[in-house]
Amino acid sequence: MCQALSLSLCCLLKIYSSMDLPVDEWKYYLLQKWSLLPKSIQLTISTAETLSDIFLHSSSLLQPEDEVFLKRLSRGYLVEKDPNAPLFYRKEGNKKFQKKDYTGAAVLYSKGVSHSRPNTEDISLCYANRSAALFHLGQYETCLEDIERAQMHGYPERLKPKMMLRKAECLVTLGRLQEAKQTISDLERNFTAKPTLEAPSCQILQRNLHHLKMKVQEKKTVPETFPGAVTKAFEDIDIREENKRISSASSSVGLCTDPVKGRYLVATKDILPGELLVKEDAFVIVLNPGEMPPLHHGLESKWDTRVTNGDLNCHRCLKHTLATVPCNGCSYAKYCSKECLQQAWELYHSSECAVGGLLLTLGVFCHVALRLTLLARFENIGKVIKKLCDEISNKDISLPESKNLVKTLGDSHGESEETGKIVEIPIPGCNINGKYENNYNAVFNLLPHTENHSPEHKFLCAISVSALCRQLEAASLLAFTPGLKSSKLKAAVATELCADLNIWGVAMLRHMLQLQCNAQAITTIQQTGSKESIITTSRQIRLATGIFPVVSLLNHSCRPNTSVSFTNTVATIRAAQQIGRGQEILHCYGPHESRMDVAERQQKLRSQYFFDCSCPACHTEKPKTAAGPSWEAFCCNGCGALMQGDAVLSCGSGSCTGSVSRDQLVCRLQHLQQQVGMAWKLLRNGKLEQAIQQLLGCRQDARSFLSAEHMMVGEIEDDLAQAYAALGDWQKSASHLQKSLQVVEARHGPSSVEMGHELFKLAQVLFNGHEVGGFVQPHTPAMMCCLPTLPKDTRPIDHEWEYLML
């Protein structure tokens, strides 16, 4: 039984990320509960045909002791405000500030803000300290906002002069001279009327004030900075001609249905590479919490100082910020502004706030499912309730079963066999006018694939949703009415919705099952590195999980013709190549031909998306050679030819007679990886000469048994390029980067996103070394010209680094 339980959990963990489903303790608990159920009950749930039956049978098994266990797990997440935390975080922030780690200090001050109550000295001090960190980071506008917040929450009079001097410096730097003069005048007047500082401090402050007055006289008013305006203009680029039948899509896109494919998008005209096809704001997003602290059992781990996604991004719009504004009721939810805070509260957080720890325990998918159901309140309530009741009544809401149905939206009609007349055939998710919109109706019609999920998974989701519903009901949070304006409508809806909690449970279960195939991982590039360093490192991270109804219409191809990128909550789809009229518009769900062989791709797509891929890449891909792909192959130490075989490898050239055990070469590769890891640590610690010597030794060793296009060879060359760049030896850096490029091209292809990143690094090296054109391969200029039209992809990118332009 234990072995079967472990296998069931392993299957779940392979499909989902660690944040999608509930914490492991709850998964183990429920899977064990499932294994102990009588076979008859397991069979009833396994063979249930409707979501309603699955939910009702499963939720009836939720016992009080189960809820007690779940509550204990939830209490491990500190989402309530702790009055002792602000002082702790302020002290820790001060330590970072003294070491000139202003970013780290700002994050810790923000944590202090999150635990503070409004209109207290704690919150005002945290805001003031954060304003100082932001000032040193050059974020003057944000610094001014924090100064205003500190004042609003009652910043102590005795400390105000220093903060007001900071305000005046910000205003001078921003060219807002009239405001600066007024602030300086007020400050001087306060000095005279109420001297609050000791003599030495007062003298220093007055001296700084005098210098600032001199700067005001010399400085002229400056307009808004040009780069900021350019950035905003770029982000505001919209679709040239919007589609009248598909919201957020261009007029070049049409919607079709097919009994095999379901709904999908096609080109209604010839599309050029780089053309913007879809620009859609998410219907719902939930910020991925990132690496959350372990469940605490003692004070030593009570307050966590690590930085997570939730510390750096707005929980509503995902905007990156070091100056978060906290929810007044909990310490977890943070926003970029009061406007985002208010919108989130009115839309969903008023219901979520009291159960934040439970939502973190139950995972992102359960949180998204709840938020989707909460947002249903703001659309046609009668229609939503009817849809939910239809689900309970087992009415069919799947695609039409016509064997010959292939229809494009825009020509949405067919011929009746009985009358011969043209009749309208509705496409699921479209409104009564035939338009497919970004709304709850479209989301509801995304397929949950109920029949394909394992019984254990459906049981886990149903019990989790049921536990959440009971907690919300106990906290009187299922009125579902804060966004409704009419008091009569509120009363009517509250009565109707709360009369049957099962309706909302079924809705949330439906959404939770939909997410496996329809959720989008919203990604961003996270950069690290000090301001003093000429090198920054970057990696792609999963920032949030979102639902995009139009993007969800795209079918998969292992060789896609589009590229998807994200700007905060907005998904942008562009053509990555020419797409002919009538051709299907395709997206990669993750398994790409340049990253996995066909067998691995098929397995991943079958386990997560429940289909066998038949795209051209899967049909035409050649079987693996005996040597394996070049980026994983071993080579003969004598002649350099690729080694072939399974457990025992021999030279592929036939001229060498030696053989070697694969296990022996794998052990050698593992040792080499350890040596490269040691070199990387030396590089990160600034011991550049030692790192280079270590890497040169690793390169020599790699040449004796690895293919020239092996991934480890590319990593070594890339690390050498970074080390020489840090020394300012741009010529050697470019030489090693060229060799790394060969590996990347062999592994991912000449037109891949990974190749684009490497070429961008090479361009920076050549620019800094004044060697533009000196090292570039013949095909590179053409690729460089294409880069602006191909935004960053959503697939993971390995360790990256970049150079700052000098």
Secondary structure, DSSP 8 states (H G I E B T S, - for coil): -HHHHHHHHHHHHHHS-TTTS--HHHHHHHHHHHHHS-HHHHHHHHT--SHHHHHHHHHTT--HHHHHHHHHHHTTS--S--TTHHHHHHHHHHHHHHTT-HHHHHHHHHHHHHHS-TTSHHHHHHHHHHHHHHHHTT-HHHHHHHHHHHHHTT--GGGHHHHHHHHHHHHHHTT-HHHHHHHHHHHHHHHHH---S-HHHHHHHHHHHHHHHHHHHH-------HHHHHHHHHHT---SSB-SSBTTBBTTEEEEEETTTEEEEEESS-B-TT-EEEEEE-SEEEE---S------SGGGTS-----HHHHB-TTT--B-SS-EE-SS-SS-EESSHHHHHHHIIIIIHHHGGGHHHHHHH-HHHHHHHHHHHHGGGS-HHHHHHHHHHHHTT---S----TT--EETTS-EEE-TTT--EEE---TTB-TTS-B-SSHHHHHTS---GGGS-HHHHHHHHHHHHHHHHHHHHTT-----TT---HHHHHHHHHHHHT-HHHHHHHHHHHHHHHHHH-EEEEEEEEE--TT-SEEEEEEEEEEEEE-TTGGG-EE-SS-SEEEEEETTEEEEEESS-B-TT-B-EE--S--TTTS-HHHHHHHHHHHH------HHHHH-----TT--GGG-BB-TTT--BEEESSEEEETTSS---EEEHHHHHHHHHHHHHHHHHHHHHHHTT-HHHHHHHHHHHHHHHHTTB-TT-HHHHHHHHHHHHHHHHHT-HHHHHHHHHHHHHHHHHHH-TTSHHHHHHHHHHHHHHHHTT-TTTS--TTHHHHHHHGGGS---SS---SEEEE---
